[in-house]
Amino acid sequence: MAKPFPISPKHPERICWGCDRYCAASSLACGNGADRTMHPIEMIGDDWYQHGEWGFELPMTTEKPSKQ
């Protein structure tokens, strides 16, 4: 089973996002290329998942449900 894709990682520049291994940027164990694959947050910005092209279905609100 594939690892879940993090929406907002703390240090996306430290990891290659090209496959499910999420190797360190200095490792590149999968041979996915000569360079690491960037996380969408690095290319598009913090709201990258809201553009609708990525297939994520996230709640549009950050409110917590009230306790009853």
PyMOL Python script that loads the backbone (N, CA, C, O; Angstrom):
from pymol import cmd

cmd.read_pdbstr("""\
ATOM      1  N   MET A   1       0.838  -1.174   0.000  1.00  0.00           N
ATOM      2  CA  MET A   1       0.000   0.000   0.000  1.00  0.00           C
ATOM      3  C   MET A   1       0.889   1.244   0.000  1.00  0.00           C
ATOM      4  O   MET A   1       1.920   1.275   0.672  1.00  0.00           O
ATOM      5  N   ALA A   2       0.499   2.236  -0.731  1.00  0.00           N
ATOM      6  CA  ALA A   2       1.268   3.476  -0.836  1.00  0.00           C
ATOM      7  C   ALA A   2       1.174   4.294   0.446  1.00  0.00           C
ATOM      8  O   ALA A   2       0.155   4.287   1.137  1.00  0.00           O
ATOM      9  N   LYS A   3       2.255   4.992   0.743  1.00  0.00           N
ATOM     10  CA  LYS A   3       2.261   5.876   1.902  1.00  0.00           C
ATOM     11  C   LYS A   3       1.368   7.075   1.606  1.00  0.00           C
ATOM     12  O   LYS A   3       1.265   7.502   0.456  1.00  0.00           O
ATOM     13  N   PRO A   4       0.723   7.622   2.633  1.00  0.00           N
ATOM     14  CA  PRO A   4      -0.088   8.823   2.393  1.00  0.00           C
ATOM     15  C   PRO A   4       0.805  10.007   2.015  1.00  0.00           C
ATOM     16  O   PRO A   4       1.903  10.162   2.550  1.00  0.00           O
ATOM     17  N   PHE A   5       0.332  10.822   1.110  1.00  0.00           N
ATOM     18  CA  PHE A   5       1.106  11.970   0.643  1.00  0.00           C
ATOM     19  C   PHE A   5       0.872  13.143   1.588  1.00  0.00           C
ATOM     20  O   PHE A   5      -0.269  13.568   1.765  1.00  0.00           O
ATOM     21  N   PRO A   6       1.930  13.673   2.197  1.00  0.00           N
ATOM     22  CA  PRO A   6       1.751  14.778   3.136  1.00  0.00           C
ATOM     23  C   PRO A   6       1.348  16.074   2.423  1.00  0.00           C
ATOM     24  O   PRO A   6       1.932  16.439   1.402  1.00  0.00           O
ATOM     25  N   ILE A   7       0.360  16.749   2.967  1.00  0.00           N
ATOM     26  CA  ILE A   7      -0.152  17.980   2.390  1.00  0.00           C
ATOM     27  C   ILE A   7       0.818  19.143   2.607  1.00  0.00           C
ATOM     28  O   ILE A   7       1.094  19.920   1.694  1.00  0.00           O
ATOM     29  N   SER A   8       1.327  19.243   3.838  1.00  0.00           N
ATOM     30  CA  SER A   8       2.188  20.378   4.181  1.00  0.00           C
ATOM     31  C   SER A   8       3.371  19.915   5.037  1.00  0.00           C
ATOM     32  O   SER A   8       3.362  20.116   6.251  1.00  0.00           O
ATOM     33  N   PRO A   9       4.385  19.299   4.426  1.00  0.00           N
ATOM     34  CA  PRO A   9       5.541  18.837   5.202  1.00  0.00           C
ATOM     35  C   PRO A   9       6.375  20.014   5.717  1.00  0.00           C
ATOM     36  O   PRO A   9       6.390  21.085   5.110  1.00  0.00           O
ATOM     37  N   LYS A  10       7.067  19.804   6.841  1.00  0.00           N
ATOM     38  CA  LYS A  10       7.858  20.883   7.444  1.00  0.00           C
ATOM     39  C   LYS A  10       9.037  21.292   6.581  1.00  0.00           C
ATOM     40  O   LYS A  10       9.278  22.486   6.408  1.00  0.00           O
ATOM     41  N   HIS A  11       9.772  20.347   6.039  1.00  0.00           N
ATOM     42  CA  HIS A  11      10.958  20.635   5.228  1.00  0.00           C
ATOM     43  C   HIS A  11      10.897  19.843   3.915  1.00  0.00           C
ATOM     44  O   HIS A  11      11.605  18.847   3.761  1.00  0.00           O
ATOM     45  N   PRO A  12      10.060  20.280   2.971  1.00  0.00           N
ATOM     46  CA  PRO A  12       9.920  19.516   1.724  1.00  0.00           C
ATOM     47  C   PRO A  12      11.202  19.470   0.900  1.00  0.00           C
ATOM     48  O   PRO A  12      11.371  18.573   0.075  1.00  0.00           O
ATOM     49  N   GLU A  13      12.098  20.416   1.110  1.00  0.00           N
ATOM     50  CA  GLU A  13      13.344  20.468   0.339  1.00  0.00           C
ATOM     51  C   GLU A  13      14.316  19.367   0.719  1.00  0.00           C
ATOM     52  O   GLU A  13      15.295  19.145   0.006  1.00  0.00           O
ATOM     53  N   ARG A  14      14.078  18.673   1.816  1.00  0.00           N
ATOM     54  CA  ARG A  14      14.978  17.614   2.282  1.00  0.00           C
ATOM     55  C   ARG A  14      14.651  16.242   1.705  1.00  0.00           C
ATOM     56  O   ARG A  14      15.407  15.291   1.905  1.00  0.00           O
ATOM     57  N   ILE A  15      13.532  16.129   0.992  1.00  0.00           N
ATOM     58  CA  ILE A  15      13.034  14.833   0.540  1.00  0.00           C
ATOM     59  C   ILE A  15      12.790  14.853  -0.962  1.00  0.00           C
ATOM     60  O   ILE A  15      12.402  15.878  -1.523  1.00  0.00           O
ATOM     61  N   CYS A  16      13.021  13.710  -1.612  1.00  0.00           N
ATOM     62  CA  CYS A  16      12.636  13.531  -3.008  1.00  0.00           C
ATOM     63  C   CYS A  16      11.222  12.957  -3.020  1.00  0.00           C
ATOM     64  O   CYS A  16      10.964  11.936  -2.381  1.00  0.00           O
ATOM     65  N   TRP A  17      10.318  13.593  -3.728  1.00  0.00           N
ATOM     66  CA  TRP A  17       8.904  13.202  -3.729  1.00  0.00           C
ATOM     67  C   TRP A  17       8.531  12.402  -4.967  1.00  0.00           C
ATOM     68  O   TRP A  17       7.349  12.305  -5.296  1.00  0.00           O
ATOM     69  N   GLY A  18       9.511  11.824  -5.666  1.00  0.00           N
ATOM     70  CA  GLY A  18       9.264  11.147  -6.932  1.00  0.00           C
ATOM     71  C   GLY A  18       8.611   9.785  -6.838  1.00  0.00           C
ATOM     72  O   GLY A  18       8.058   9.309  -7.829  1.00  0.00           O
ATOM     73  N   CYS A  19       8.654   9.141  -5.687  1.00  0.00           N
ATOM     74  CA  CYS A  19       8.019   7.831  -5.517  1.00  0.00           C
ATOM     75  C   CYS A  19       7.584   7.674  -4.061  1.00  0.00           C
ATOM     76  O   CYS A  19       7.671   8.626  -3.286  1.00  0.00           O
ATOM     77  N   ASP A  20       7.127   6.502  -3.689  1.00  0.00           N
ATOM     78  CA  ASP A  20       6.640   6.272  -2.326  1.00  0.00           C
ATOM     79  C   ASP A  20       7.751   6.034  -1.313  1.00  0.00           C
ATOM     80  O   ASP A  20       7.471   5.834  -0.131  1.00  0.00           O
ATOM     81  N   ARG A  21       8.995   6.054  -1.747  1.00  0.00           N
ATOM     82  CA  ARG A  21      10.099   5.848  -0.801  1.00  0.00           C
ATOM     83  C   ARG A  21      10.413   7.094   0.006  1.00  0.00           C
ATOM     84  O   ARG A  21      10.891   6.993   1.136  1.00  0.00           O
ATOM     85  N   TYR A  22      10.152   8.267  -0.555  1.00  0.00           N
ATOM     86  CA  TYR A  22      10.446   9.549   0.092  1.00  0.00           C
ATOM     87  C   TYR A  22      11.882   9.568   0.621  1.00  0.00           C
ATOM     88  O   TYR A  22      12.112   9.786   1.811  1.00  0.00           O
ATOM     89  N   CYS A  23      12.838   9.338  -0.274  1.00  0.00           N
ATOM     90  CA  CYS A  23      14.261   9.307   0.084  1.00  0.00           C
ATOM     91  C   CYS A  23      14.763  10.691   0.463  1.00  0.00           C
ATOM     92  O   CYS A  23      14.172  11.709   0.104  1.00  0.00           O
ATOM     93  N   ALA A  24      15.862  10.699   1.194  1.00  0.00           N
ATOM     94  CA  ALA A  24      16.538  11.964   1.467  1.00  0.00           C
ATOM     95  C   ALA A  24      17.035  12.539   0.145  1.00  0.00           C
ATOM     96  O   ALA A  24      17.376  11.794  -0.774  1.00  0.00           O
ATOM     97  N   ALA A  25      17.073  13.854   0.055  1.00  0.00           N
ATOM     98  CA  ALA A  25      17.480  14.517  -1.190  1.00  0.00           C
ATOM     99  C   ALA A  25      18.888  14.126  -1.614  1.00  0.00           C
ATOM    100  O   ALA A  25      19.219  14.207  -2.797  1.00  0.00           O
ATOM    101  N   SER A  26      19.710  13.710  -0.683  1.00  0.00           N
ATOM    102  CA  SER A  26      21.082  13.308  -1.007  1.00  0.00           C
ATOM    103  C   SER A  26      21.183  11.831  -1.377  1.00  0.00           C
ATOM    104  O   SER A  26      22.242  11.394  -1.827  1.00  0.00           O
ATOM    105  N   SER A  27      20.123  11.052  -1.202  1.00  0.00           N
ATOM    106  CA  SER A  27      20.161   9.606  -1.420  1.00  0.00           C
ATOM    107  C   SER A  27      19.684   9.209  -2.821  1.00  0.00           C
ATOM    108  O   SER A  27      20.437   8.596  -3.578  1.00  0.00           O
ATOM    109  N   LEU A  28      18.450   9.550  -3.167  1.00  0.00           N
ATOM    110  CA  LEU A  28      17.814   9.217  -4.445  1.00  0.00           C
ATOM    111  C   LEU A  28      17.987   7.737  -4.796  1.00  0.00           C
ATOM    112  O   LEU A  28      18.515   7.404  -5.857  1.00  0.00           O
ATOM    113  N   ALA A  29      17.548   6.867  -3.915  1.00  0.00           N
ATOM    114  CA  ALA A  29      17.714   5.423  -4.044  1.00  0.00           C
ATOM    115  C   ALA A  29      16.938   4.805  -5.197  1.00  0.00           C
ATOM    116  O   ALA A  29      17.352   3.768  -5.715  1.00  0.00           O
ATOM    117  N   CYS A  30      15.842   5.395  -5.613  1.00  0.00           N
ATOM    118  CA  CYS A  30      15.018   4.776  -6.652  1.00  0.00           C
ATOM    119  C   CYS A  30      15.542   5.027  -8.058  1.00  0.00           C
ATOM    120  O   CYS A  30      15.097   4.372  -9.000  1.00  0.00           O
ATOM    121  N   GLY A  31      16.465   5.948  -8.221  1.00  0.00           N
ATOM    122  CA  GLY A  31      16.966   6.248  -9.558  1.00  0.00           C
ATOM    123  C   GLY A  31      15.949   6.975 -10.406  1.00  0.00           C
ATOM    124  O   GLY A  31      15.945   6.840 -11.630  1.00  0.00           O
ATOM    125  N   ASN A  32      15.086   7.745  -9.768  1.00  0.00           N
ATOM    126  CA  ASN A  32      14.014   8.455 -10.452  1.00  0.00           C
ATOM    127  C   ASN A  32      14.524   9.602 -11.326  1.00  0.00           C
ATOM    128  O   ASN A  32      13.738  10.249 -12.019  1.00  0.00           O
ATOM    129  N   GLY A  33      15.777   9.847 -11.299  1.00  0.00           N
ATOM    130  CA  GLY A  33      16.340  10.924 -12.108  1.00  0.00           C
ATOM    131  C   GLY A  33      17.612  11.451 -11.469  1.00  0.00           C
ATOM    132  O   GLY A  33      18.014  10.996 -10.398  1.00  0.00           O
ATOM    133  N   ALA A  34      18.225  12.385 -12.109  1.00  0.00           N
ATOM    134  CA  ALA A  34      19.465  12.944 -11.599  1.00  0.00           C
ATOM    135  C   ALA A  34      19.215  13.968 -10.502  1.00  0.00           C
ATOM    136  O   ALA A  34      20.124  14.290  -9.737  1.00  0.00           O
ATOM    137  N   ASP A  35      18.000  14.480 -10.420  1.00  0.00           N
ATOM    138  CA  ASP A  35      17.635  15.493  -9.446  1.00  0.00           C
ATOM    139  C   ASP A  35      16.440  15.003  -8.646  1.00  0.00           C
ATOM    140  O   ASP A  35      15.734  14.086  -9.068  1.00  0.00           O
ATOM    141  N   ARG A  36      16.218  15.604  -7.510  1.00  0.00           N
ATOM    142  CA  ARG A  36      15.068  15.197  -6.713  1.00  0.00           C
ATOM    143  C   ARG A  36      13.796  15.804  -7.279  1.00  0.00           C
ATOM    144  O   ARG A  36      13.832  16.866  -7.901  1.00  0.00           O
ATOM    145  N   THR A  37      12.681  15.138  -7.065  1.00  0.00           N
ATOM    146  CA  THR A  37      11.384  15.653  -7.477  1.00  0.00           C
ATOM    147  C   THR A  37      10.858  16.561  -6.369  1.00  0.00           C
ATOM    148  O   THR A  37      10.821  16.172  -5.202  1.00  0.00           O
ATOM    149  N   MET A  38      10.457  17.760  -6.739  1.00  0.00           N
ATOM    150  CA  MET A  38       9.990  18.723  -5.755  1.00  0.00           C
ATOM    151  C   MET A  38       8.566  18.424  -5.316  1.00  0.00           C
ATOM    152  O   MET A  38       7.784  17.851  -6.074  1.00  0.00           O
ATOM    153  N   HIS A  39       8.231  18.813  -4.092  1.00  0.00           N
ATOM    154  CA  HIS A  39       6.876  18.719  -3.561  1.00  0.00           C
ATOM    155  C   HIS A  39       6.060  19.856  -4.196  1.00  0.00           C
ATOM    156  O   HIS A  39       6.608  20.930  -4.444  1.00  0.00           O
ATOM    157  N   PRO A  40       4.783  19.644  -4.460  1.00  0.00           N
ATOM    158  CA  PRO A  40       3.964  20.713  -5.060  1.00  0.00           C
ATOM    159  C   PRO A  40       3.956  22.009  -4.256  1.00  0.00           C
ATOM    160  O   PRO A  40       3.792  23.084  -4.834  1.00  0.00           O
ATOM    161  N   ILE A  41       4.126  21.934  -2.953  1.00  0.00           N
ATOM    162  CA  ILE A  41       4.141  23.147  -2.133  1.00  0.00           C
ATOM    163  C   ILE A  41       5.329  24.037  -2.496  1.00  0.00           C
ATOM    164  O   ILE A  41       5.261  25.255  -2.329  1.00  0.00           O
ATOM    165  N   GLU A  42       6.412  23.443  -2.989  1.00  0.00           N
ATOM    166  CA  GLU A  42       7.583  24.214  -3.399  1.00  0.00           C
ATOM    167  C   GLU A  42       7.367  24.912  -4.738  1.00  0.00           C
ATOM    168  O   GLU A  42       7.940  25.972  -4.992  1.00  0.00           O
ATOM    169  N   MET A  43       6.546  24.319  -5.587  1.00  0.00           N
ATOM    170  CA  MET A  43       6.328  24.869  -6.920  1.00  0.00           C
ATOM    171  C   MET A  43       5.130  25.808  -6.988  1.00  0.00           C
ATOM    172  O   MET A  43       5.176  26.832  -7.669  1.00  0.00           O
ATOM    173  N   ILE A  44       4.051  25.454  -6.277  1.00  0.00           N
ATOM    174  CA  ILE A  44       2.792  26.176  -6.413  1.00  0.00           C
ATOM    175  C   ILE A  44       2.502  27.077  -5.215  1.00  0.00           C
ATOM    176  O   ILE A  44       1.942  28.161  -5.370  1.00  0.00           O
ATOM    177  N   GLY A  45       2.883  26.629  -4.027  1.00  0.00           N
ATOM    178  CA  GLY A  45       2.618  27.422  -2.826  1.00  0.00           C
ATOM    179  C   GLY A  45       1.827  26.633  -1.803  1.00  0.00           C
ATOM    180  O   GLY A  45       1.490  25.469  -2.022  1.00  0.00           O
ATOM    181  N   ASP A  46       1.533  27.275  -0.684  1.00  0.00           N
ATOM    182  CA  ASP A  46       0.865  26.607   0.433  1.00  0.00           C
ATOM    183  C   ASP A  46      -0.533  26.092   0.115  1.00  0.00           C
ATOM    184  O   ASP A  46      -0.991  25.137   0.743  1.00  0.00           O
ATOM    185  N   ASP A  47      -1.203  26.688  -0.827  1.00  0.00           N
ATOM    186  CA  ASP A  47      -2.571  26.260  -1.150  1.00  0.00           C
ATOM    187  C   ASP A  47      -2.617  25.363  -2.394  1.00  0.00           C
ATOM    188  O   ASP A  47      -3.623  25.344  -3.102  1.00  0.00           O
ATOM    189  N   TRP A  48      -1.555  24.632  -2.660  1.00  0.00           N
ATOM    190  CA  TRP A  48      -1.441  23.811  -3.868  1.00  0.00           C
ATOM    191  C   TRP A  48      -2.556  22.797  -4.013  1.00  0.00           C
ATOM    192  O   TRP A  48      -2.994  22.538  -5.133  1.00  0.00           O
ATOM    193  N   TYR A  49      -3.032  22.213  -2.925  1.00  0.00           N
ATOM    194  CA  TYR A  49      -4.054  21.163  -2.991  1.00  0.00           C
ATOM    195  C   TYR A  49      -5.440  21.725  -3.278  1.00  0.00           C
ATOM    196  O   TYR A  49      -6.349  20.962  -3.605  1.00  0.00           O
ATOM    197  N   GLN A  50      -5.624  23.026  -3.166  1.00  0.00           N
ATOM    198  CA  GLN A  50      -6.934  23.639  -3.398  1.00  0.00           C
ATOM    199  C   GLN A  50      -7.187  23.937  -4.870  1.00  0.00           C
ATOM    200  O   GLN A  50      -8.279  24.383  -5.225  1.00  0.00           O
ATOM    201  N   HIS A  51      -6.218  23.706  -5.722  1.00  0.00           N
ATOM    202  CA  HIS A  51      -6.386  23.979  -7.145  1.00  0.00           C
ATOM    203  C   HIS A  51      -7.243  22.926  -7.840  1.00  0.00           C
ATOM    204  O   HIS A  51      -7.654  23.128  -8.983  1.00  0.00           O
ATOM    205  N   GLY A  52      -7.521  21.805  -7.170  1.00  0.00           N
ATOM    206  CA  GLY A  52      -8.421  20.806  -7.724  1.00  0.00           C
ATOM    207  C   GLY A  52      -7.817  19.844  -8.712  1.00  0.00           C
ATOM    208  O   GLY A  52      -8.527  18.971  -9.210  1.00  0.00           O
ATOM    209  N   GLU A  53      -6.548  19.958  -9.019  1.00  0.00           N
ATOM    210  CA  GLU A  53      -5.919  19.098 -10.014  1.00  0.00           C
ATOM    211  C   GLU A  53      -5.292  17.854  -9.404  1.00  0.00           C
ATOM    212  O   GLU A  53      -4.815  16.989 -10.139  1.00  0.00           O
ATOM    213  N   TRP A  54      -5.281  17.744  -8.108  1.00  0.00           N
ATOM    214  CA  TRP A  54      -4.495  16.716  -7.443  1.00  0.00           C
ATOM    215  C   TRP A  54      -5.327  15.545  -6.927  1.00  0.00           C
ATOM    216  O   TRP A  54      -4.749  14.540  -6.512  1.00  0.00           O
ATOM    217  N   GLY A  55      -6.631  15.626  -6.934  1.00  0.00           N
ATOM    218  CA  GLY A  55      -7.467  14.524  -6.504  1.00  0.00           C
ATOM    219  C   GLY A  55      -7.647  14.421  -5.001  1.00  0.00           C
ATOM    220  O   GLY A  55      -8.093  13.387  -4.503  1.00  0.00           O
ATOM    221  N   PHE A  56      -7.310  15.468  -4.273  1.00  0.00           N
ATOM    222  CA  PHE A  56      -7.516  15.467  -2.826  1.00  0.00           C
ATOM    223  C   PHE A  56      -8.893  16.010  -2.511  1.00  0.00           C
ATOM    224  O   PHE A  56      -9.330  17.008  -3.084  1.00  0.00           O
ATOM    225  N   GLU A  57      -9.570  15.344  -1.598  1.00  0.00           N
ATOM    226  CA  GLU A  57     -10.855  15.839  -1.126  1.00  0.00           C
ATOM    227  C   GLU A  57     -10.688  16.187   0.343  1.00  0.00           C
ATOM    228  O   GLU A  57     -10.802  15.327   1.217  1.00  0.00           O
ATOM    229  N   LEU A  58     -10.417  17.459   0.604  1.00  0.00           N
ATOM    230  CA  LEU A  58     -10.189  17.923   1.961  1.00  0.00           C
ATOM    231  C   LEU A  58     -11.347  18.799   2.401  1.00  0.00           C
ATOM    232  O   LEU A  58     -11.978  19.460   1.577  1.00  0.00           O
ATOM    233  N   PRO A  59     -11.630  18.806   3.703  1.00  0.00           N
ATOM    234  CA  PRO A  59     -12.682  19.707   4.179  1.00  0.00           C
ATOM    235  C   PRO A  59     -12.256  21.159   3.955  1.00  0.00           C
ATOM    236  O   PRO A  59     -11.086  21.495   4.135  1.00  0.00           O
ATOM    237  N   MET A  60     -13.179  22.003   3.571  1.00  0.00           N
ATOM    238  CA  MET A  60     -12.872  23.396   3.278  1.00  0.00           C
ATOM    239  C   MET A  60     -12.857  24.261   4.532  1.00  0.00           C
ATOM    240  O   MET A  60     -12.529  25.446   4.459  1.00  0.00           O
ATOM    241  N   THR A  61     -13.203  23.694   5.666  1.00  0.00           N
ATOM    242  CA  THR A  61     -13.219  24.442   6.913  1.00  0.00           C
ATOM    243  C   THR A  61     -12.259  23.813   7.918  1.00  0.00           C
ATOM    244  O   THR A  61     -11.990  22.613   7.857  1.00  0.00           O
ATOM    245  N   THR A  62     -11.753  24.608   8.824  1.00  0.00           N
ATOM    246  CA  THR A  62     -10.859  24.084   9.846  1.00  0.00           C
ATOM    247  C   THR A  62     -11.526  24.059  11.213  1.00  0.00           C
ATOM    248  O   THR A  62     -10.874  23.826  12.231  1.00  0.00           O
ATOM    249  N   GLU A  63     -12.837  24.303  11.225  1.00  0.00           N
ATOM    250  CA  GLU A  63     -13.574  24.296  12.490  1.00  0.00           C
ATOM    251  C   GLU A  63     -13.662  22.876  13.032  1.00  0.00           C
ATOM    252  O   GLU A  63     -13.836  21.913  12.285  1.00  0.00           O
ATOM    253  N   LYS A  64     -13.537  22.774  14.352  1.00  0.00           N
ATOM    254  CA  LYS A  64     -13.701  21.482  14.997  1.00  0.00           C
ATOM    255  C   LYS A  64     -15.180  21.261  15.290  1.00  0.00           C
ATOM    256  O   LYS A  64     -15.892  22.210  15.617  1.00  0.00           O
ATOM    257  N   PRO A  65     -15.652  20.017  15.178  1.00  0.00           N
ATOM    258  CA  PRO A  65     -17.060  19.766  15.492  1.00  0.00           C
ATOM    259  C   PRO A  65     -17.320  20.036  16.971  1.00  0.00           C
ATOM    260  O   PRO A  65     -16.483  19.749  17.827  1.00  0.00           O
ATOM    261  N   SER A  66     -18.471  20.583  17.247  1.00  0.00           N
ATOM    262  CA  SER A  66     -18.816  20.879  18.635  1.00  0.00           C
ATOM    263  C   SER A  66     -19.182  19.600  19.375  1.00  0.00           C
ATOM    264  O   SER A  66     -19.751  18.674  18.797  1.00  0.00           O
ATOM    265  N   LYS A  67     -18.848  19.562  20.663  1.00  0.00           N
ATOM    266  CA  LYS A  67     -19.188  18.405  21.490  1.00  0.00           C
ATOM    267  C   LYS A  67     -20.621  18.572  21.982  1.00  0.00           C
ATOM    268  O   LYS A  67     -21.021  19.649  22.425  1.00  0.00           O
ATOM    269  N   GLN A  68     -21.378  17.498  21.898  1.00  0.00           N
ATOM    270  CA  GLN A  68     -22.788  17.559  22.326  1.00  0.00           C
ATOM    271  C   GLN A  68     -23.037  16.658  23.483  1.00  0.00           C
ATOM    272  O   GLN A  68     -24.163  16.581  23.975  1.00  0.00           O
TER     273      GLN A  68
END
""", "prot")
cmd.dss("prot")
cmd.show_as("cartoon", "prot")
cmd.util.cbc("prot")
cmd.orient("prot")
